[in-house]
Amino acid sequence: MLVLTRHVHQSIVIGHDVIVTVLEVRGDQVRLGITAPKDIQVHREEVFVALTAANRQAATSASELEVLKELSSEPIASSQARPRQRPDAGAGAPVPRKGPGLVPPASPESGPGSGKGPSSATQQDQSN
Protein backbone atom coordinates (compact mmCIF):
# COMPACT_ATOMS: atom_id res chain seq x y z
CA MET A 1 0.00 0.00 0.00
CA LEU A 2 1.30 3.43 -0.88
CA VAL A 3 0.90 5.90 2.01
CA LEU A 4 0.90 9.64 1.21
CA THR A 5 0.55 12.69 3.42
CA ARG A 6 -1.57 15.54 2.06
CA HIS A 7 -2.91 18.78 3.48
CA VAL A 8 -6.28 20.43 2.76
CA HIS A 9 -6.64 21.40 -0.93
CA GLN A 10 -3.75 19.13 -1.97
CA SER A 11 -4.35 16.32 -4.45
CA ILE A 12 -2.98 13.04 -5.70
CA VAL A 13 -3.30 11.82 -9.29
CA ILE A 14 -4.12 8.19 -10.12
CA GLY A 15 -3.34 7.22 -13.69
CA HIS A 16 -3.85 10.09 -16.11
CA ASP A 17 -7.45 10.96 -15.37
CA VAL A 18 -8.35 10.42 -11.68
CA ILE A 19 -7.62 13.19 -9.16
CA VAL A 20 -8.27 12.82 -5.42
CA THR A 21 -8.27 16.09 -3.46
CA VAL A 22 -8.38 16.53 0.32
CA LEU A 23 -11.23 18.99 0.87
CA GLU A 24 -11.47 19.11 4.66
CA VAL A 25 -10.09 17.45 7.79
CA ARG A 26 -12.36 17.58 10.87
CA GLY A 27 -11.23 15.50 13.84
CA ASP A 28 -10.75 11.93 12.64
CA GLN A 29 -12.85 12.46 9.51
CA VAL A 30 -11.42 13.44 6.10
CA ARG A 31 -13.54 14.73 3.20
CA LEU A 32 -12.18 13.83 -0.23
CA GLY A 33 -13.15 15.13 -3.64
CA ILE A 34 -12.68 12.73 -6.54
CA THR A 35 -12.53 13.81 -10.18
CA ALA A 36 -12.83 10.88 -12.58
CA PRO A 37 -14.27 10.15 -16.04
CA LYS A 38 -17.91 9.00 -16.14
CA ASP A 39 -16.90 5.48 -17.24
CA ILE A 40 -14.93 4.91 -14.01
CA GLN A 41 -17.12 3.90 -11.10
CA VAL A 42 -16.22 5.41 -7.72
CA HIS A 43 -17.79 3.88 -4.60
CA ARG A 44 -17.18 3.88 -0.86
CA GLU A 45 -15.76 0.49 0.18
CA GLU A 46 -18.91 -0.64 2.04
CA VAL A 47 -21.08 0.18 -1.00
CA PHE A 48 -18.67 -1.66 -3.30
CA VAL A 49 -18.78 -4.76 -1.06
CA ALA A 50 -22.61 -4.71 -1.05
CA LEU A 51 -22.75 -4.33 -4.86
CA THR A 52 -20.31 -7.17 -5.36
CA ALA A 53 -22.33 -9.45 -3.08
CA ALA A 54 -25.58 -8.56 -4.88
CA ASN A 55 -23.98 -9.25 -8.27
CA ARG A 56 -22.70 -12.64 -7.08
CA GLN A 57 -26.17 -13.52 -5.76
CA ALA A 58 -27.78 -12.48 -9.05
CA ALA A 59 -25.29 -14.56 -11.05
CA THR A 60 -25.98 -17.59 -8.83
CA SER A 61 -29.74 -17.10 -9.17
CA ALA A 62 -29.43 -16.84 -12.97
CA SER A 63 -27.46 -20.10 -13.19
CA GLU A 64 -30.00 -21.81 -10.91
CA LEU A 65 -32.79 -20.52 -13.13
CA GLU A 66 -31.13 -22.10 -16.18
CA VAL A 67 -30.95 -25.44 -14.36
CA LEU A 68 -34.65 -25.18 -13.48
CA LYS A 69 -35.53 -24.39 -17.10
CA GLU A 70 -33.68 -27.51 -18.25
CA LEU A 71 -35.47 -29.65 -15.68
CA SER A 72 -38.89 -28.33 -16.64
CA SER A 73 -41.06 -30.97 -18.28
CA GLU A 74 -42.88 -28.39 -20.40
CA PRO A 75 -40.93 -26.30 -22.89
CA ILE A 76 -40.96 -22.63 -22.01
CA ALA A 77 -42.79 -20.54 -24.63
CA SER A 78 -40.60 -18.03 -26.38
CA SER A 79 -41.56 -14.38 -26.47
CA GLN A 80 -42.15 -14.68 -30.22
CA ALA A 81 -44.68 -17.51 -29.90
CA ARG A 82 -48.28 -16.59 -30.57
CA PRO A 83 -50.52 -16.72 -27.50
CA ARG A 84 -53.01 -19.57 -27.48
CA GLN A 85 -56.64 -18.56 -27.83
CA ARG A 86 -59.45 -20.10 -25.88
CA PRO A 87 -61.58 -22.41 -28.03
CA ASP A 88 -64.64 -20.18 -27.52
CA ALA A 89 -62.75 -16.96 -28.37
CA GLY A 90 -63.71 -15.73 -31.82
CA ALA A 91 -62.85 -12.73 -33.93
CA GLY A 92 -66.37 -11.30 -33.83
CA ALA A 93 -68.97 -10.51 -31.19
CA PRO A 94 -69.48 -12.81 -28.20
CA VAL A 95 -71.49 -15.94 -28.93
CA PRO A 96 -74.77 -16.13 -26.96
CA ARG A 97 -75.12 -19.21 -24.76
CA LYS A 98 -78.06 -21.60 -24.95
CA GLY A 99 -80.56 -21.33 -22.15
CA PRO A 100 -84.11 -20.29 -21.38
CA GLY A 101 -85.04 -17.28 -23.47
CA LEU A 102 -81.76 -17.23 -25.45
CA VAL A 103 -81.53 -17.72 -29.19
CA PRO A 104 -78.93 -20.31 -30.27
CA PRO A 105 -76.08 -18.94 -32.40
CA ALA A 106 -76.76 -18.78 -36.14
CA SER A 107 -74.95 -21.41 -38.21
CA PRO A 108 -74.10 -21.00 -41.91
CA GLU A 109 -77.03 -23.28 -42.79
CA SER A 110 -79.53 -21.20 -40.79
CA GLY A 111 -78.80 -17.95 -42.61
CA PRO A 112 -81.43 -15.87 -44.44
CA GLY A 113 -83.50 -17.81 -46.95
CA SER A 114 -82.38 -21.26 -45.80
CA GLY A 115 -85.72 -22.16 -44.28
CA LYS A 116 -84.05 -23.00 -40.99
CA GLY A 117 -83.74 -21.00 -37.78
CA PRO A 118 -85.61 -17.94 -36.55
CA SER A 119 -84.43 -15.61 -39.32
CA SER A 120 -86.36 -17.47 -42.04
CA ALA A 121 -89.60 -17.27 -40.05
CA THR A 122 -89.17 -13.52 -39.85
CA GLN A 123 -88.73 -13.27 -43.62
CA GLN A 124 -91.82 -15.40 -44.26
CA ASP A 125 -93.92 -13.16 -41.99
CA GLN A 126 -92.73 -10.06 -43.90
CA SER A 127 -93.60 -11.56 -47.30
CA ASN A 128 -97.24 -12.30 -46.30
N, C-alpha and C positions, 0 to 999 in steps of 0.2 A: 504494500500500500504506500502510495506517495503521500507524504504529510507536508502541507504548506501552511505558512502563517500569512494571514492577510488582515488588513485593517479595513474599516468602513470605507466604502466606495472604491476599493481595490478589487481587481478581477483576476480570474485565471481563464485561460483559453484551452479548450479540449478539441483536438483536431483542428480543422480550419474554420469551423462554423458554429461552435458552441462556446458561449461565454458565460461564466458564472461570476456574479458580482456580489460582494458582501454589502447588503443594504443597511443593516442595523444590528447591533449587538446589545441585548438587554438582559442582564443577569447571565443565566446559563442558556439563553435562547438566542439563536442567530437567524436573521432573516436573509435569505439569498434571493437574488434575481437571476433568472436563467434565460438567456437569449439563444434560441435554437431554431433551425428550419422546421416548417410544419410537418415534414415527413419523419422527424425524429420525435418519438414519444418521450415525455418527461413525466415521471411519477414519483411520489414519495414511496419509500421502500415498502411500507405496510400496504399501500394500494397496489403496488406491483405484485406483492406476494398473493394478495386476494385475487387479482386478475389471473395470475398464473394458475392458481388452484381451480378457479372457475373454468378456465380453458381446458385444463386436464379433465375435469369432471364432464364437460361437454363432449370431449373427444371420446371418453370412455362410454358415455351414454350413446353416442352415435355408433360406435362399434357394436355395442350390445343391441341396438336397434336393427342393425344389419343382420345379426345372428337370428333375431326374432323373425325378421322378414323371411329368411331362408327356411326357418322351421315351420312357417305358416303353411297350413294345408291348402288354403285358398290363395290363388295368385292375387297379388295386389293390383287393382286397376290403375292404369296409368292416367295421367292428367289429360291425355289426348283421347282417351276412350269416351265413346258417347254414353251418356247416362241411360240406364234402362228405364223404359216407360212401363207404367202399370198396364196390365192387359185392358182395363176399362178406360184408359186415358186415350181420348181421340183428339183429332185436330180441330173438331168443330165444337158445337155447344154441348153441354152435358146431356147425357142420355137419361130420359126419365125412367124410373124403376117401375116394375109391375106392382100393382097393389090395388086396393079398393079405390075406385074413382080415378085411376091413372090410365092414360092411354098407352099401350105398348109402343115401343119405337117402330117407326116406319121402316120396312125392308124394301129393297129395290123392286120386289114383286108387288108390293102393296102401294105403289105410286099412283098418281092420277091416271084414271082410265083403265086400270088393270082389273077392276071389278072386285078387288079384295080390299079389306081394311076400311076404316071410317072415311077416308077421303073420297072414295068412289060413291058412297051413299050421299055425301054432300053434293057431288056433281049431279047425281040422278035427281035429287030434290030440286036443284036449280033448273034442270031442263024441263021439268013438268009444269 
